Amino acid sequence: MKPTFIPQFDIEPKILFESIYTKYSYDFRHYALASMKRALVHAMDLMGCPSLTALQEKVLQDPKCFYDLLQSLTIPVSEMFRDPTYFLALREKVFPHLKTYPSLKIWVAGCSTGEEVYSLAILLQEEDLLERTTLYATDINQRRLEKAEKGVLSLNVIQQFTHNYQKAGGKRSLSDYYTVDTGSVTFNSDLKKNITFTDHSLVTDAVFSETHLISCRNVLIYFDRELQDRVFGLFHESLCGQGFLGLGLHETIQFSQYAKYFDPFAKKDRIFQMREQW
């Protein structure tokens, strides 16, 4: 029988997340509970657990089971040039500002399997910025980071990604940036050479570099308000003066305590600019 949650089933996930934090130092305690419940139901089904108690026992006894659970808890939805107008706004509005710097650091926070960071690398190459840019691609899910670093995608998604690329103002053919082999595509090595893939948690880790642009899209919607504020604090510490922050189309910094440090730059596309600090 497929596991289901009943409406009052709110305490058990909190106990599980406390246990996970204690044993593995992964902190899901301030993730939005509704999203986590759906993820846990999915994980229970995949892992053959009839109850959350059974799931907790399995993941606490077997680290491999925990990393299996992690695949369900960290949402993998990603595509190249997702929301193309966002990338078009970066190309036409943000990059002209970034071109004034002799070198650049860009942080893609919550990079999942890498589609967004490769999209940015392509844009940067087309705007003659890639050679002087270091891209940091971070995620808490090591398996997805390893996949992202390989730069391999299924061939059956490329048609949609090509359509997105064109709407994002692509200047060439997307096929110029990858090779095809037996049902998959592999990104060219010149796109990868300036990308650093590394494990980083927005929940528990500190700032690691001063950056000119942070792109963190469709991650914050899974956090509660307290955790969102913590993450915005990280971004505020990380961005240089007049640096840029890109969010998902359903995310905003407007109600955060850090909103006073940012101005809308491309409001429709959820791009904000740090105010100059005096």
Secondary structure, DSSP 8 states (H G I E B T S, - for coil): ------TTTTHHHHHHHHHHHHHH----TTB-HHHHHHHHHHHHHHTT-SSHHHHHHHHHH-HHHHHHHHHHHS-----TTSSHHHHHHIIIIIHHHHTTSSSEEEEEES-TTSHHHHHHHHHHHHTT-GGGEEEEEEES-HHHHHHHHHTEEEGGGHHHHHHHHHHTT-SS-GGGGEEEETTEEEE-HHHHTTEEEEE--TTT----S-EEEEEE-SSGGGB-HHHHHHHHHHHHHHEEEEEEEEE-TT--STTSTTGGGEEEEEGGGTEEEE----
